[in-house]
């Protein structure tokens, strides 16, 4: 039986000691590279909105990153390009397709760990 390439090596990393940090208006993204993948923790301050904070960097109509994320704190409202809108709360796990806007609801920062969509997040295309 063949072992998965991801299971051949043991690695432990801490998001408190990221390999890379990206900052953008009202937000901060901390990235670690582990097991051939990228995991990111983003902290989004009240008033953050993708269309005003990241769109000028990405230069796309809406967020094109698909996300698989665990929501730690705060409330993040997501509006898909098809008009579907919903809130993500602490403890939620969300799987978002490309094509959305998002913003922080309320006065608590939204902290999210993303296991899929942060490789090129907040970088110029």
C-alpha positions as CSV (number, residue, x, y, z in Angstrom):
1,X,0.0,0.0,0.0
2,X,1.4,3.4,-1.0
3,X,1.6,6.2,1.6
4,X,0.1,9.6,0.7
5,X,2.8,12.2,-0.1
6,X,1.2,14.4,2.6
7,X,1.7,11.7,5.2
8,X,5.4,10.9,4.5
9,X,6.7,13.8,6.6
10,X,5.6,15.1,9.9
11,X,5.4,18.8,10.2
12,X,4.2,21.2,12.9
13,X,3.9,24.9,12.4
14,X,2.3,27.7,14.3
15,X,0.2,30.5,12.8
16,X,1.7,32.8,15.4
17,X,5.0,32.3,13.6
18,X,3.9,32.7,10.0
19,X,6.1,32.1,6.9
20,X,4.6,35.1,5.3
21,X,2.4,38.1,6.3
22,X,0.3,40.1,3.9
23,X,-1.4,43.3,5.1
24,X,-4.1,45.2,3.4
25,X,-6.6,47.9,4.6
26,X,-8.3,46.7,7.8
27,X,-6.8,43.2,7.4
28,X,-3.9,41.0,8.0
29,X,-3.2,37.5,6.6
30,X,-0.6,35.2,8.2
31,X,0.4,32.2,6.1
32,X,2.2,29.0,6.8
33,X,3.4,26.5,4.2
34,X,2.9,22.9,5.4
35,X,2.6,19.6,3.7
36,X,2.9,21.2,0.3
37,X,-0.1,23.4,1.1
38,X,-0.8,26.9,2.3
39,X,-2.9,27.6,5.4
40,X,-3.8,31.2,6.2
41,X,-5.3,33.0,9.2
42,X,-6.8,36.3,8.4
43,X,-7.9,38.9,10.9
44,X,-10.4,41.4,9.5
45,X,-11.2,44.5,11.4
46,X,-14.7,46.1,11.7
47,X,-15.3,48.0,8.6
48,X,-13.4,45.6,6.4
49,X,-15.0,44.6,3.1
50,X,-13.4,42.6,0.3
51,X,-14.7,45.0,-2.4
52,X,-13.0,48.1,-0.7
53,X,-10.0,46.5,1.0
54,X,-8.8,43.7,-1.4
55,X,-10.5,44.4,-4.8
56,X,-8.0,47.3,-5.5
57,X,-5.1,44.8,-5.0
58,X,-6.7,41.8,-6.8
59,X,-8.2,43.9,-9.6
60,X,-11.0,41.4,-10.1
61,X,-14.8,42.0,-10.1
62,X,-15.3,39.8,-7.0
63,X,-13.2,37.5,-4.9
64,X,-12.0,34.7,-7.2
65,X,-10.5,32.6,-4.4
66,X,-12.5,29.5,-3.4
67,X,-12.3,29.1,0.4
68,X,-12.5,26.2,2.9
69,X,-12.5,28.0,6.2
70,X,-13.1,27.7,9.9
71,X,-14.5,30.8,11.6
72,X,-12.9,31.5,15.0
73,X,-14.5,34.9,16.0
74,X,-16.6,37.7,14.7
75,X,-19.3,37.6,12.0
76,X,-18.5,37.6,8.3
77,X,-21.3,38.2,5.8
78,X,-20.8,36.7,2.4
79,X,-22.7,37.7,-0.8
80,X,-22.2,35.4,-3.7
81,X,-22.2,36.8,-7.3
82,X,-25.6,35.0,-7.8
83,X,-27.1,37.1,-5.0
84,X,-27.2,34.4,-2.3
85,X,-26.2,36.1,1.0
86,X,-25.4,34.5,4.4
87,X,-23.5,35.1,7.7
88,X,-20.6,32.9,9.0
89,X,-20.4,32.8,12.8
90,X,-17.7,31.5,15.2
91,X,-17.5,27.7,15.0
92,X,-18.8,27.6,11.4
93,X,-17.0,25.8,8.7
94,X,-17.6,27.3,5.3
95,X,-16.9,26.2,1.7
96,X,-17.2,29.1,-0.7
97,X,-17.0,29.0,-4.4
98,X,-15.1,31.7,-6.3
99,X,-17.2,34.8,-7.0
100,X,-18.2,36.6,-3.9
101,X,-17.9,39.7,-1.7
102,X,-17.6,39.6,2.1
103,X,-17.6,42.0,5.0
104,X,-17.3,42.1,8.8
105,X,-20.6,42.6,10.6
106,X,-20.5,44.4,14.0
107,X,-17.7,45.7,16.1
108,X,-15.7,42.5,16.6
109,X,-12.8,41.5,14.3
110,X,-13.5,38.4,12.2
111,X,-10.8,35.8,12.5
112,X,-10.8,32.9,10.0
113,X,-8.5,30.0,9.2
114,X,-8.5,29.1,5.5
115,X,-7.2,25.7,4.3
116,X,-7.7,26.4,0.6
117,X,-8.0,29.9,-0.8
118,X,-5.1,32.0,0.5
119,X,-2.3,31.1,-1.9
120,X,-2.8,34.2,-4.0
121,X,-5.1,36.1,-1.7
122,X,-4.5,39.9,-1.5
123,X,-1.8,39.7,-4.3
124,X,-1.9,41.4,-7.7
125,X,-3.1,39.2,-10.5
